[in-house]
Amino acid sequence: MTLLQKTYPAILLSMLLAVASVILTYPANARDAFVFDSIDGGTLSLDEWRGQPVLVVNTASRCGYTRQYDELQALYDRYRDRGLIVLAVPSNDFRQELSSNEEVAEFCEVNFGLDFPMTTITSVKGEAAHPFYQWLSRTAGFVPGWNFNKVLIAPDGSVAGTFAAPVKPLSGRITSQIEAMLTKA
């Protein structure tokens, strides 16, 4: 018996254990483990919205796409009674967010009258990214390339779609998927 034949089972077992540890480290879907700090205090858990579609959007107050807040609120107003959640995740990863959570909350309330859930200022890319965004990168290969990237989480916690900043919240690409999810509910 050669050395390779003798060590093959040990190598295979080692590889399987490595894969298993990665799989066990990351949840199977977005509902399993992701909690954000709320800009209003307390926490926001994706598990709270089990069975509902959630549109997660990384936002910034000084971005050219900030006017999308109006459409995000309109989208939320249109579908909230049927179960849609819009979750804004302010981020300064692209250096366009205000300097404090209090400033962000006031800016959004005064200028856009937002009443959907919002997290504290949170990193969405790189090693400092929130665990949700790390999971999204590893499972869906999606990392926000700019502010106002959108991620639609299906009621079962899977990633239903990802949308770059130019895709408007009320576009048919997004609303058609949301309506299909709400029809099934």
Backbone as ProteinMPNN parsed JSONL, in Angstrom:
{"seq_chain_A": "MTLLQKTYPAILLSMLLAVASVILTYPANARDAFVFDSIDGGTLSLDEWRGQPVLVVNTASRCGYTRQYDELQALYDRYRDRGLIVLAVPSNDFRQELSSNEEVAEFCEVNFGLDFPMTTITSVKGEAAHPFYQWLSRTAGFVPGWNFNKVLIAPDGSVAGTFAAPVKPLSGRITSQIEAMLTKA", "coords_chain_A": {"N_chain_A": [[0.855, -1.174, 0.0], [0.594, 2.2, -0.878], [1.92, 5.353, 0.309], [0.135, 7.434, -0.23], [-2.261, 6.021, -0.507], [-2.549, 5.156, 2.093], [-2.835, 7.55, 3.517], [-4.975, 8.811, 2.302], [-7.721, 8.388, 3.302], [-7.573, 9.896, 5.7], [-6.985, 12.45, 4.737], [-9.277, 12.96, 3.196], [-11.255, 12.901, 5.217], [-10.422, 15.091, 6.739], [-10.859, 17.169, 4.884], [-13.642, 17.003, 4.6], [-14.482, 17.646, 7.197], [-13.588, 20.305, 7.31], [-15.227, 21.519, 5.359], [-17.736, 21.036, 6.519], [-17.496, 22.582, 8.852], [-17.513, 25.157, 7.798], [-20.055, 25.225, 6.632], [-21.638, 24.914, 8.932], [-20.998, 27.242, 10.243], [-22.203, 29.32, 8.883], [-25.492, 30.437, 8.559], [-28.324, 28.713, 7.102], [-30.272, 30.244, 5.921], [-31.545, 33.643, 5.697], [-33.078, 34.076, 7.924], [-32.138, 32.804, 10.141], [-30.119, 33.808, 11.959], [-29.649, 36.554, 12.12], [-29.324, 39.646, 13.535], [-29.843, 43.053, 13.919], [-28.799, 46.232, 15.231], [-31.213, 48.549, 16.19], [-32.02, 51.776, 14.944], [-33.691, 53.187, 16.494], [-33.28, 52.255, 18.983], [-32.88, 49.228, 20.861], [-33.235, 46.051, 19.168], [-33.348, 44.592, 15.862], [-34.51, 41.753, 14.479], [-34.162, 39.509, 11.836], [-35.57, 37.218, 12.044], [-37.921, 37.947, 13.274], [-39.572, 38.566, 11.209], [-40.305, 36.275, 9.944], [-41.693, 34.35, 7.355], [-42.463, 36.497, 5.86], [-41.839, 38.723, 3.086], [-38.772, 40.549, 2.843], [-37.255, 43.546, 2.097], [-34.069, 44.509, 1.989], [-32.039, 47.28, 2.283], [-29.065, 48.954, 1.692], [-28.223, 52.099, 2.778], [-27.606, 55.687, 2.437], [-27.269, 59.021, 3.533], [-26.223, 61.168, 2.098], [-26.063, 60.585, -0.594], [-26.377, 60.363, -4.177], [-28.488, 58.748, -4.784], [-30.212, 59.004, -2.692], [-32.724, 60.072, -2.88], [-34.274, 57.892, -3.404], [-35.371, 57.076, -1.059], [-37.972, 58.13, -0.907], [-39.375, 56.457, -2.716], [-38.926, 54.001, -1.483], [-40.401, 54.337, 0.875], [-42.938, 54.661, -0.276], [-43.227, 52.131, -1.46], [-43.233, 50.518, 0.83], [-45.53, 51.559, 2.076], [-47.439, 50.744, 0.214], [-47.41, 47.919, 0.335], [-47.189, 47.065, 2.991], [-49.379, 46.321, 4.629], [-49.911, 43.877, 3.63], [-47.767, 42.429, 4.344], [-45.093, 43.047, 3.597], [-41.799, 43.971, 4.525], [-39.631, 46.676, 4.73], [-36.294, 47.224, 5.178], [-34.013, 49.506, 6.146], [-30.551, 49.991, 5.97], [-28.395, 52.007, 7.076], [-25.202, 53.055, 5.977], [-21.758, 53.886, 6.123], [-19.842, 53.02, 4.436], [-19.266, 53.88, 1.891], [-18.632, 56.423, 2.278], [-20.668, 58.402, 2.517], [-22.525, 58.851, 4.439], [-24.186, 60.412, 7.209], [-22.727, 61.585, 10.337], [-23.672, 60.463, 12.741], [-25.979, 58.207, 14.375], [-28.219, 59.513, 15.38], [-28.331, 61.836, 13.798], [-28.836, 60.673, 11.304], [-31.354, 59.443, 11.743], [-32.953, 61.706, 12.299], [-32.627, 63.177, 9.884], [-33.834, 61.406, 8.028], [-36.451, 61.255, 8.992], [-37.34, 63.974, 8.964], [-36.899, 64.79, 6.275], [-38.001, 62.777, 4.67], [-40.03, 61.442, 5.984], [-39.913, 58.794, 6.92], [-41.052, 55.629, 8.054], [-40.447, 52.991, 8.196], [-38.572, 50.121, 9.391], [-35.233, 50.738, 10.575], [-31.743, 50.335, 10.753], [-28.907, 50.928, 12.924], [-25.995, 52.857, 11.936], [-24.144, 50.868, 9.836], [-21.661, 48.568, 8.766], [-21.364, 47.248, 5.469], [-19.737, 45.901, 3.758], [-16.631, 44.157, 3.133], [-14.234, 43.036, 5.672], [-15.265, 44.066, 8.037], [-17.953, 43.971, 7.701], [-21.416, 43.605, 8.533], [-22.692, 40.546, 9.927], [-24.913, 39.583, 8.385], [-24.431, 40.666, 5.832], [-21.977, 39.482, 5.312], [-22.763, 36.822, 5.181], [-24.479, 37.043, 2.976], [-22.641, 37.665, 0.971], [-21.132, 35.286, 0.926], [-23.047, 33.281, 0.393], [-24.702, 34.144, -1.702], [-23.034, 35.513, -3.316], [-23.071, 38.257, -3.408], [-22.162, 41.567, -2.921], [-22.652, 44.78, -1.755], [-22.106, 47.294, -4.115], [-22.345, 49.93, -4.03], [-24.21, 52.589, -2.474], [-27.682, 52.09, -1.682], [-28.161, 49.565, -2.747], [-30.167, 46.738, -3.198], [-31.662, 43.964, -1.535], [-33.727, 41.308, -1.834], [-35.369, 39.345, 0.362], [-36.881, 36.281, 0.529], [-40.007, 34.922, 1.858], [-39.263, 32.462, 3.001], [-36.704, 32.892, 3.811], [-34.683, 32.727, 1.976], [-32.522, 34.168, -0.557], [-34.134, 36.1, -2.782], [-33.673, 37.94, -4.745], [-31.28, 40.318, -5.997], [-30.436, 43.723, -6.326], [-28.984, 46.386, -8.051], [-27.95, 49.774, -7.269], [-29.128, 51.657, -9.218], [-31.616, 50.483, -9.817], [-34.868, 51.183, -9.289], [-36.925, 51.324, -6.341], [-39.706, 51.014, -6.83], [-39.781, 49.765, -9.233], [-40.785, 47.45, -11.795], [-39.237, 45.157, -11.75], [-38.695, 44.706, -9.102], [-41.213, 44.998, -7.746], [-42.818, 43.061, -9.013], [-41.756, 40.643, -8.115], [-42.179, 40.896, -5.373], [-44.99, 41.031, -5.278], [-45.635, 38.48, -6.246], [-44.722, 36.93, -4.127], [-46.372, 37.807, -2.077], [-48.833, 37.029, -3.001], [-48.732, 34.294, -2.739], [-48.776, 34.052, -0.038]], "CA_chain_A": [[0.0, 0.0, 0.0], [1.419, 3.395, -0.974], [1.693, 6.387, 1.331], [-1.086, 8.147, -0.604], [-3.392, 5.163, -0.179], [-2.666, 5.112, 3.553], [-3.25, 8.859, 4.058], [-6.16, 9.314, 1.601], [-8.897, 8.531, 4.18], [-7.366, 10.995, 6.648], [-7.099, 13.7, 3.968], [-10.687, 13.113, 2.869], [-11.957, 13.252, 6.447], [-10.031, 16.456, 7.068], [-11.563, 18.065, 3.964], [-15.066, 16.987, 4.948], [-14.64, 18.416, 8.434], [-13.42, 21.721, 6.979], [-16.455, 21.949, 4.677], [-18.812, 21.023, 7.512], [-17.354, 23.721, 9.761], [-17.958, 26.353, 7.074], [-21.507, 25.143, 6.514], [-22.235, 25.141, 10.246], [-20.708, 28.604, 10.664], [-23.114, 30.239, 8.214], [-26.855, 29.926, 8.572], [-28.865, 28.278, 5.819], [-31.043, 31.329, 5.315], [-31.433, 34.935, 6.373], [-33.904, 34.123, 9.121], [-31.591, 31.996, 11.216], [-29.211, 34.316, 12.976], [-29.22, 37.927, 11.897], [-29.907, 40.688, 14.371], [-29.248, 44.374, 13.731], [-29.173, 47.25, 16.211], [-32.2, 49.478, 15.636], [-31.685, 53.197, 15.106], [-34.601, 53.678, 17.532], [-32.986, 51.526, 20.216], [-33.246, 47.814, 20.792], [-32.696, 45.287, 18.055], [-34.226, 44.143, 14.784], [-34.112, 40.41, 14.083], [-34.847, 39.053, 10.628], [-36.469, 36.148, 12.456], [-39.213, 38.568, 13.603], [-40.369, 38.685, 9.987], [-40.411, 34.946, 9.327], [-42.9, 34.204, 6.55], [-42.736, 37.735, 5.14], [-40.724, 39.217, 2.278], [-38.055, 41.682, 3.416], [-36.342, 44.225, 1.185], [-32.986, 45.09, 2.779], [-31.397, 48.285, 1.434], [-28.002, 49.737, 2.34], [-28.564, 53.485, 2.445], [-26.714, 56.777, 2.86], [-28.004, 60.293, 3.503], [-25.629, 62.153, 1.182], [-25.847, 59.903, -1.87], [-27.241, 60.773, -5.279], [-29.669, 57.873, -4.786], [-30.971, 59.195, -1.455], [-34.138, 60.343, -3.219], [-35.001, 56.617, -3.424], [-36.12, 56.933, 0.195], [-39.387, 58.375, -1.208], [-39.939, 55.248, -3.311], [-38.923, 52.945, -0.476], [-41.553, 54.574, 1.746], [-44.135, 54.368, -1.065], [-43.288, 50.679, -1.577], [-43.641, 50.034, 2.151], [-46.935, 51.939, 2.261], [-48.269, 49.958, -0.711], [-47.45, 46.49, 0.635], [-46.982, 46.709, 4.404], [-50.54, 45.626, 5.186], [-49.892, 42.511, 3.091], [-46.659, 41.724, 4.954], [-43.738, 43.445, 3.205], [-40.959, 44.771, 5.403], [-38.473, 47.354, 4.141], [-35.304, 47.452, 6.224], [-32.917, 50.379, 5.719], [-29.299, 49.758, 6.685], [-27.471, 53.108, 6.791], [-23.805, 52.639, 5.993], [-20.786, 54.88, 5.693], [-18.783, 52.328, 3.698], [-18.954, 54.646, 0.684], [-18.351, 57.766, 2.804], [-21.742, 59.333, 2.196], [-23.515, 58.862, 5.506], [-23.989, 61.398, 8.266], [-21.757, 61.098, 11.321], [-24.234, 59.777, 13.91], [-27.3, 57.595, 14.209], [-29.224, 60.534, 15.659], [-28.438, 62.68, 12.609], [-29.477, 59.879, 10.251], [-32.768, 59.305, 12.085], [-33.603, 63.006, 12.11], [-32.609, 63.466, 8.455], [-34.819, 60.562, 7.348], [-37.79, 61.621, 9.44], [-37.664, 65.331, 8.525], [-36.894, 64.941, 4.819], [-38.72, 61.732, 3.943], [-41.124, 60.889, 6.785], [-39.787, 57.336, 6.92], [-41.506, 54.919, 9.246], [-40.085, 51.575, 8.16], [-37.445, 49.835, 10.285], [-33.907, 51.19, 10.163], [-30.675, 49.94, 11.665], [-27.87, 51.926, 13.178], [-24.992, 52.889, 10.873], [-23.634, 49.496, 9.806], [-20.805, 48.223, 7.629], [-22.004, 46.286, 4.577], [-18.756, 45.234, 2.896], [-15.318, 43.925, 3.722], [-14.12, 42.234, 6.893], [-16.078, 44.655, 9.106], [-19.368, 43.895, 7.328], [-22.366, 42.937, 9.424], [-22.801, 39.123, 9.576], [-25.878, 39.38, 7.296], [-23.772, 40.961, 4.561], [-20.968, 38.44, 5.105], [-23.534, 35.661, 4.728], [-24.946, 37.346, 1.626], [-21.474, 37.541, 0.09], [-20.727, 33.881, 0.807], [-24.088, 32.394, -0.132], [-25.284, 34.65, -2.951], [-21.999, 36.188, -4.097], [-23.468, 39.655, -3.576], [-21.603, 42.58, -2.026], [-23.061, 46.088, -2.269], [-21.077, 48.05, -4.82], [-22.636, 51.329, -3.784], [-25.38, 52.783, -1.633], [-29.008, 51.779, -2.208], [-28.299, 48.228, -3.308], [-31.338, 46.128, -2.578], [-31.677, 42.515, -1.438], [-35.064, 40.83, -1.493], [-35.368, 38.078, 1.086], [-38.177, 35.61, 0.397], [-40.587, 34.525, 3.146], [-38.565, 31.31, 3.58], [-35.374, 33.316, 4.221], [-33.719, 32.639, 0.874], [-32.325, 35.396, -1.328], [-34.986, 36.052, -3.969], [-33.109, 38.803, -5.777], [-30.412, 41.427, -5.612], [-30.637, 44.809, -7.275], [-28.006, 47.467, -7.934], [-28.479, 51.088, -6.887], [-30.019, 52.32, -10.185], [-32.942, 49.863, -9.88], [-35.738, 51.925, -8.375], [-37.743, 50.457, -5.492], [-41.035, 50.751, -7.4], [-39.644, 49.175, -10.572], [-41.437, 46.164, -11.982], [-38.307, 44.08, -11.395], [-38.832, 44.452, -7.664], [-42.611, 44.828, -7.33], [-43.388, 41.805, -9.513], [-41.318, 39.577, -7.209], [-42.87, 41.076, -4.089], [-46.403, 40.645, -5.453], [-45.709, 37.013, -6.354], [-44.538, 36.392, -2.772], [-47.543, 38.149, -1.273], [-49.955, 36.25, -3.52], [-48.586, 32.954, -2.188], [-48.945, 34.081, 1.42]], "C_chain_A": [[0.903, 1.24, 0.0], [1.067, 4.371, 0.145], [0.4, 7.148, 1.049], [-2.315, 7.322, -0.242], [-3.624, 5.101, 1.331], [-3.224, 6.419, 4.114], [-4.515, 9.403, 3.408], [-7.384, 9.432, 2.514], [-8.756, 9.684, 5.171], [-7.5, 12.347, 5.953], [-8.562, 13.976, 3.65], [-11.498, 13.532, 4.089], [-11.655, 14.69, 6.847], [-10.764, 17.464, 6.181], [-13.048, 18.141, 4.294], [-15.335, 17.781, 6.221], [-14.506, 19.912, 8.184], [-14.667, 22.264, 6.312], [-17.605, 22.021, 5.67], [-18.707, 22.21, 8.453], [-17.78, 25.01, 9.09], [-19.476, 26.362, 6.974], [-22.173, 25.446, 7.847], [-22.019, 26.561, 10.744], [-21.717, 29.588, 10.083], [-24.511, 29.649, 8.172], [-27.335, 29.582, 7.161], [-29.659, 29.379, 5.138], [-30.985, 32.563, 6.201], [-32.23, 35.022, 7.664], [-33.195, 33.565, 10.352], [-30.837, 32.752, 12.302], [-28.941, 35.807, 12.913], [-30.038, 38.944, 12.679], [-29.122, 41.967, 14.122], [-29.619, 45.244, 14.921], [-30.112, 48.227, 15.526], [-31.78, 50.915, 15.902], [-32.557, 53.833, 16.193], [-34.331, 53.056, 18.896], [-33.453, 50.091, 20.103], [-32.613, 47.14, 19.587], [-33.793, 44.963, 17.043], [-33.708, 42.782, 14.336], [-34.876, 40.022, 12.824], [-35.822, 37.927, 10.959], [-37.859, 36.683, 12.836], [-40.152, 38.572, 12.41], [-40.434, 37.372, 9.219], [-41.742, 34.862, 8.574], [-43.271, 35.445, 5.761], [-41.555, 38.081, 4.231], [-40.107, 40.444, 2.944], [-37.128, 42.25, 2.355], [-35.323, 44.968, 2.041], [-32.208, 46.023, 1.858], [-30.305, 48.99, 2.223], [-28.143, 51.181, 1.849], [-27.478, 54.46, 2.899], [-27.432, 58.099, 2.627], [-27.477, 61.292, 2.49], [-25.34, 61.576, -0.201], [-26.789, 60.46, -2.932], [-28.515, 59.939, -5.361], [-30.553, 58.064, -3.559], [-32.443, 59.488, -1.736], [-34.952, 59.046, -3.319], [-35.721, 56.348, -2.106], [-37.614, 57.163, -0.047], [-40.047, 57.124, -1.771], [-39.942, 54.08, -2.327], [-40.107, 53.098, 0.469], [-42.848, 54.26, 1.011], [-44.327, 52.858, -1.235], [-43.784, 50.062, -0.274], [-45.117, 50.347, 2.398], [-47.866, 51.068, 1.42], [-48.463, 48.52, -0.213], [-47.343, 46.108, 2.116], [-48.158, 45.949, 4.993], [-50.645, 44.189, 4.696], [-48.636, 41.755, 3.543], [-45.256, 42.152, 4.563], [-43.066, 44.266, 4.297], [-39.869, 45.397, 4.549], [-37.537, 47.65, 5.303], [-34.171, 48.284, 5.645], [-31.712, 50.122, 6.614], [-28.343, 50.9, 6.327], [-26.025, 52.629, 6.921], [-22.924, 53.788, 5.526], [-19.63, 54.241, 4.921], [-18.366, 53.073, 2.432], [-18.794, 56.136, 0.997], [-19.403, 58.812, 2.404], [-22.845, 59.347, 3.254], [-23.166, 59.938, 6.524], [-23.178, 60.776, 9.393], [-22.355, 60.38, 12.526], [-25.603, 59.197, 13.585], [-28.41, 58.616, 14.424], [-29.43, 61.445, 14.453], [-29.148, 61.941, 11.475], [-30.975, 59.781, 10.515], [-33.521, 60.607, 11.852], [-33.697, 63.366, 10.629], [-33.718, 62.689, 7.723], [-36.248, 60.916, 7.734], [-38.208, 62.977, 8.875], [-37.814, 65.415, 7.007], [-37.754, 63.934, 4.069], [-39.882, 61.124, 4.716], [-41.095, 59.366, 6.866], [-40.327, 56.729, 8.206], [-41.267, 53.412, 9.151], [-38.856, 51.354, 9.037], [-36.105, 50.283, 9.696], [-32.894, 50.767, 11.221], [-29.814, 51.149, 12.012], [-26.904, 51.909, 11.993], [-24.183, 51.596, 10.949], [-22.75, 49.284, 8.587], [-21.462, 47.115, 6.805], [-21.018, 45.569, 3.655], [-17.431, 45.066, 3.638], [-15.375, 43.112, 5.003], [-14.979, 42.76, 8.029], [-17.575, 44.565, 8.823], [-20.184, 43.159, 8.386], [-22.476, 41.456, 8.99], [-23.815, 38.827, 8.467], [-25.205, 39.593, 5.942], [-22.626, 39.99, 4.278], [-21.633, 37.178, 4.583], [-23.977, 35.856, 3.282], [-23.812, 37.201, 0.608], [-21.117, 36.076, -0.141], [-21.782, 33.009, 0.143], [-24.646, 32.846, -1.472], [-24.257, 35.354, -3.828], [-22.29, 37.663, -4.311], [-22.855, 40.522, -2.488], [-22.062, 43.923, -2.576], [-21.884, 46.823, -2.9], [-21.246, 49.54, -4.634], [-23.814, 51.392, -2.832], [-26.649, 52.416, -2.407], [-29.025, 50.532, -3.083], [-29.419, 47.567, -2.514], [-31.232, 44.61, -2.629], [-33.079, 42.112, -1.013], [-34.945, 39.44, -0.885], [-36.784, 37.506, 1.008], [-38.714, 35.22, 1.77], [-39.902, 33.323, 3.799], [-37.137, 31.637, 4.001], [-34.322, 33.215, 3.142], [-33.596, 34.003, 0.183], [-33.126, 35.256, -2.628], [-34.434, 36.907, -5.101], [-32.214, 39.861, -5.173], [-30.488, 42.464, -6.72], [-29.633, 45.925, -7.006], [-28.715, 48.792, -7.657], [-29.423, 51.711, -7.922], [-31.42, 51.715, -10.282], [-33.826, 50.519, -8.826], [-36.636, 50.975, -7.588], [-39.116, 50.112, -6.067], [-40.964, 50.163, -8.807], [-40.356, 47.826, -10.614], [-40.545, 44.995, -11.618], [-38.441, 43.711, -9.925], [-40.285, 44.161, -7.297], [-43.216, 43.525, -7.826], [-42.986, 40.632, -8.605], [-42.023, 39.67, -5.855], [-44.314, 40.613, -4.201], [-46.56, 39.14, -5.556], [-45.575, 36.379, -4.971], [-45.77, 36.642, -1.92], [-48.767, 37.379, -1.719], [-49.934, 34.854, -2.929], [-48.898, 32.915, -0.7], [-50.388, 33.916, 1.825]], "O_chain_A": [[1.855, 1.323, 0.776], [0.053, 4.225, 0.827], [-0.347, 7.472, 1.972], [-3.298, 7.858, 0.27], [-4.764, 5.006, 1.786], [-3.996, 6.404, 5.073], [-5.085, 10.371, 3.911], [-8.037, 10.476, 2.512], [-9.734, 10.377, 5.449], [-8.065, 13.284, 6.518], [-9.035, 15.1, 3.815], [-12.338, 14.427, 3.998], [-12.557, 15.422, 7.252], [-11.235, 18.493, 6.666], [-13.641, 19.219, 4.27], [-16.322, 18.511, 6.299], [-15.233, 20.706, 8.781], [-15.126, 23.354, 6.655], [-18.372, 22.983, 5.654], [-19.727, 22.794, 8.82], [-18.354, 25.88, 9.745], [-20.111, 27.391, 7.206], [-23.173, 26.162, 7.888], [-22.78, 27.04, 11.585], [-22.049, 30.585, 10.724], [-24.692, 28.492, 7.792], [-26.818, 30.094, 6.168], [-29.712, 29.438, 3.91], [-30.448, 32.529, 7.307], [-32.058, 35.974, 8.425], [-33.609, 33.828, 11.481], [-30.91, 32.367, 13.469], [-28.053, 36.283, 13.62], [-31.25, 39.078, 12.511], [-27.891, 41.963, 14.116], [-30.65, 45.017, 15.554], [-29.842, 48.681, 14.414], [-31.247, 51.227, 16.967], [-32.214, 54.879, 16.743], [-35.066, 53.301, 19.853], [-34.345, 49.79, 19.31], [-31.598, 47.592, 19.058], [-34.986, 45.051, 17.332], [-32.577, 42.678, 13.861], [-36.093, 40.188, 12.753], [-36.791, 37.71, 10.232], [-38.853, 35.964, 12.735], [-41.373, 38.579, 12.568], [-40.596, 37.36, 7.999], [-42.786, 35.254, 9.096], [-44.286, 35.453, 5.063], [-40.408, 37.775, 4.555], [-40.809, 41.27, 3.528], [-36.313, 41.528, 1.781], [-35.66, 45.93, 2.73], [-31.767, 45.617, 0.782], [-30.563, 49.557, 3.284], [-28.177, 51.436, 0.646], [-26.562, 54.101, 3.639], [-28.126, 58.264, 1.624], [-28.215, 62.18, 2.063], [-24.445, 62.057, -0.895], [-27.866, 60.966, -2.616], [-29.508, 60.375, -5.942], [-31.546, 57.355, -3.402], [-33.307, 59.182, -0.914], [-36.182, 59.09, -3.318], [-36.592, 55.48, -2.046], [-38.443, 56.469, 0.542], [-41.149, 56.762, -1.358], [-40.862, 53.261, -2.338], [-40.747, 52.11, 0.828], [-43.759, 53.666, 1.586], [-45.451, 52.361, -1.163], [-44.651, 49.188, -0.281], [-45.864, 49.493, 2.876], [-48.953, 50.701, 1.867], [-49.557, 47.967, -0.328], [-47.404, 44.923, 2.445], [-47.958, 45.023, 5.779], [-51.375, 43.381, 5.269], [-48.446, 40.593, 3.184], [-44.294, 41.659, 5.153], [-43.682, 45.138, 4.91], [-39.252, 44.715, 3.73], [-37.941, 48.257, 6.296], [-33.451, 47.828, 4.757], [-31.827, 50.046, 7.837], [-27.566, 50.779, 5.38], [-25.676, 51.898, 7.848], [-23.302, 54.562, 4.646], [-18.568, 54.846, 4.769], [-17.241, 52.915, 1.957], [-18.818, 56.985, 0.105], [-19.08, 59.934, 2.013], [-23.96, 59.8, 2.994], [-22.007, 60.321, 6.678], [-22.965, 59.564, 9.403], [-21.615, 59.74, 13.274], [-26.285, 59.632, 12.657], [-29.426, 58.589, 13.729], [-30.563, 61.789, 14.118], [-29.968, 62.526, 10.768], [-31.78, 60.011, 9.613], [-34.606, 60.606, 11.272], [-34.748, 63.815, 10.172], [-34.445, 63.252, 6.904], [-37.15, 60.881, 6.897], [-39.317, 63.113, 8.359], [-38.75, 66.041, 6.509], [-38.19, 64.205, 2.95], [-40.653, 60.354, 4.144], [-42.145, 58.725, 6.879], [-40.093, 57.242, 9.301], [-41.821, 52.644, 9.937], [-38.17, 52.314, 9.388], [-35.882, 50.214, 8.487], [-33.158, 50.835, 12.421], [-29.98, 52.237, 11.461], [-26.994, 51.029, 11.136], [-23.611, 51.269, 11.989], [-23.06, 49.769, 7.498], [-22.038, 46.174, 7.352], [-21.421, 44.721, 2.859], [-17.159, 45.743, 4.63], [-16.418, 42.571, 5.371], [-15.386, 41.991, 8.9], [-18.382, 45.034, 9.625], [-19.709, 42.228, 9.035], [-22.364, 41.158, 7.801], [-23.6, 37.906, 7.679], [-25.386, 38.799, 5.019], [-22.336, 39.705, 3.116], [-21.132, 36.54, 3.657], [-23.863, 34.944, 2.463], [-24.015, 36.673, -0.486], [-20.834, 35.671, -1.268], [-21.441, 32.088, -0.598], [-25.025, 32.012, -2.295], [-24.565, 35.75, -4.952], [-21.814, 38.259, -5.277], [-23.007, 40.253, -1.297], [-21.879, 44.185, -3.765], [-20.816, 46.954, -2.303], [-20.387, 50.325, -5.036], [-24.353, 50.361, -2.431], [-26.667, 52.434, -3.637], [-29.797, 50.442, -4.038], [-29.588, 47.812, -1.32], [-30.777, 44.037, -3.619], [-33.561, 42.526, 0.042], [-34.485, 38.495, -1.525], [-37.755, 38.167, 1.376], [-37.96, 35.189, 2.742], [-39.951, 33.176, 5.02], [-36.426, 30.761, 4.494], [-33.17, 33.584, 3.373], [-34.459, 34.868, 0.327], [-32.83, 34.401, -3.464], [-34.693, 36.637, -6.274], [-32.359, 40.25, -4.014], [-30.591, 42.127, -7.9], [-29.459, 46.354, -5.865], [-29.933, 48.9, -7.798], [-30.452, 52.258, -7.526], [-32.33, 52.374, -10.784], [-33.564, 50.421, -7.627], [-37.058, 49.942, -8.107], [-39.633, 49.024, -5.814], [-41.981, 50.075, -9.495], [-40.505, 47.154, -9.593], [-41.043, 43.943, -11.216], [-38.315, 42.544, -9.554], [-40.561, 43.179, -6.608], [-44.045, 42.934, -7.135], [-43.792, 39.734, -8.358], [-42.41, 38.658, -5.27], [-44.811, 39.893, -3.335], [-47.512, 38.577, -5.014], [-46.249, 35.392, -4.678], [-46.167, 35.786, -1.129], [-49.652, 37.1, -0.909], [-50.987, 34.282, -2.646], [-49.246, 31.864, -0.162], [-50.699, 33.918, 3.017]]}, "name": "protein", "num_of_chains": 1, "seq": "MTLLQKTYPAILLSMLLAVASVILTYPANARDAFVFDSIDGGTLSLDEWRGQPVLVVNTASRCGYTRQYDELQALYDRYRDRGLIVLAVPSNDFRQELSSNEEVAEFCEVNFGLDFPMTTITSVKGEAAHPFYQWLSRTAGFVPGWNFNKVLIAPDGSVAGTFAAPVKPLSGRITSQIEAMLTKA"}
